[in-house]
Amino acid sequence: MNDLQHLFKLRGVLMRELAEQLGCNMHSVQKTVKGTRENRHIREGIAGYLGLRVDECFGPASRSPLRRLIKQEIVRKRKEYEQALKRKALGEPTLSSGQQTVNV
């Protein structure tokens, strides 16, 4: 599995949904993400979806930008998991970012 596939898996992005958003065939999107097909239109769509340039998603220069996004996704998931555990085990309400508790 390549970095792009890992990122989409972590984010829960389904190839069917991505293909619909890009207006493309699901199998073409899957093969482009997997790296077995080079379709410029789909590559541009995927890069735009991720907010990256095409060279940051595909090819030798893609490792660093994709790994950065993967690490960000891992941190996000870790925080979500920790909040869920606290709610379950401690019954603690969790605050969304930016909110503060108020003592009355």
Protein Blocks (a to p, Z undefined) as FASTA:
>chain_A
ZZklmmmmmnopafklmmmmnopafklmmmmmnopaccfklmmmmmmmnopafklmgcjk
lmmmmmmmmmmmmmmmmmmmmmmmmmmmnopacddehiacddZZ
